[in-house]
Amino acid sequence: METFRNGNKKITILDVAEALNVSKTTVSRAISGKGRISEDTKQKVLAYIEANDYKPNVIAKGLAQKKTYNIALVIPGDCNLVEMPFFQNSMQGICEEASANDYDVMLVTTTGSSSANLERMIANNKVDGVILSRSLVKDRNVALLKAQSIPFVLMGTSRDSKILQVDNDHRAGCGELVGRMLGAGITRVGLIGGSKNYVVNRTRRQGYEDAFKNAGVQLETALIFEDCDKPDKIEAAVEKLIRENVQGIVCMDDVICSVVLQVLAEKDILVPQQIQAASFYDSTLLKNSKPAVTSLVFDDKALGALTCRILLHCIQGEEVEAKTLLGYELVIRESTLFG
């Protein structure tokens, strides 16, 4: 039975009905917003329960509306150290937004080769919708959610325009950062990136390429190194870029940038005097770096909150924007010389 508190006393729907001289069905209809009931009676019931600090019983409410009041947040089981701040910050935004709307968040881990945990949660009808926290070129989770007709939002970017997407504007940010370097005469800029299976890395490369096109500077593909997902691959890429006499190196994430700075230091190459360095992300990993690294700063908590808000609107059957991009801040620090 639905209850609420009056001081320390729990009051039931029956108590409300008796106090207002109406039926329990009338009270239930006023609370749920469903069924025939006069507007005057509805407002009288709502005013009474608000005056007594009414809080809906989510379980009872869910049964009445055939909802679980749970959403799933899918995070990769293979995320690395540099990705943890992103998932932590975005998760905080998601949880705060969900809580404000009487929803709980259930964490689900998946890998690129298995969606078993998500499949089980869907089969057991445990969630009303899903947030995917990583966008992959070939995504099993997207295929699963589409097949099961489960409302979901991608916290990232996809080429599939039918997928609801919320993302930081990585392409514009990366384009501006590299464009500022090119505009300052740093025209031989190398790029080191991670797995091409992550859409965000492909988006960051697009921003890098946009900068060269907009500046009218010839792009040298020999200075681009992708799939550098291990320290030895990053080190090999840095050594090749040194031999190519690059003026600057931009890194797709902070793990890569930390290795780049380490290799340059070991070879007694001064940053930024001999080679300038910058990162397409700004995490705590480089917080104490010497020199401080020029980076793109994104508000991951705001990203998570907005993604959750859009998912909840979608669950309610409301119209939402197909794709939303959030802004960024370019923070120039000591690792580069342009201002």
Sequence and secondary structure as in RCSB ss.txt:
>XXXX:A:sequence
METFRNGNKKITILDVAEALNVSKTTVSRAISGKGRISEDTKQKVLAYIEANDYKPNVIAKGLAQKKTYNIALVI
PGDCNLVEMPFFQNSMQGICEEASANDYDVMLVTTTGSSSANLERMIANNKVDGVILSRSLVKDRNVALLKAQSI
PFVLMGTSRDSKILQVDNDHRAGCGELVGRMLGAGITRVGLIGGSKNYVVNRTRRQGYEDAFKNAGVQLETALIF
EDCDKPDKIEAAVEKLIRENVQGIVCMDDVICSVVLQVLAEKDILVPQQIQAASFYDSTLLKNSKPAVTSLVFDD
KALGALTCRILLHCIQGEEVEAKTLLGYELVIRESTLFG
>XXXX:A:secstr
  EEEETTEEEEHHHHHHHHT  HHHHHHHHH  S   HHHHHHHHHHHHHTT    HHHHHHHHT   EEEEEE
ETT  GGGHHHHHHHHHHHHHHHHHTT EEEEEEEBTTB HHHHHHHHTT  SEEEE   BSS HHHHHHHHHT 
 EEEES  S TTSEEEEE HHHHHHHHHHHHHHTT   EEEE   TTBHHHHHHHHHHHHHHHHHT    GGGEE
    SHHHHHHHHHHHHHTT SEEEESSHHHHHHHHHHHHHTT  TTTTSEEEES   GGGTT SS  EEEE  H
HHHHHHHHHHHHHHHTT    SEEEE  EEE  TT    
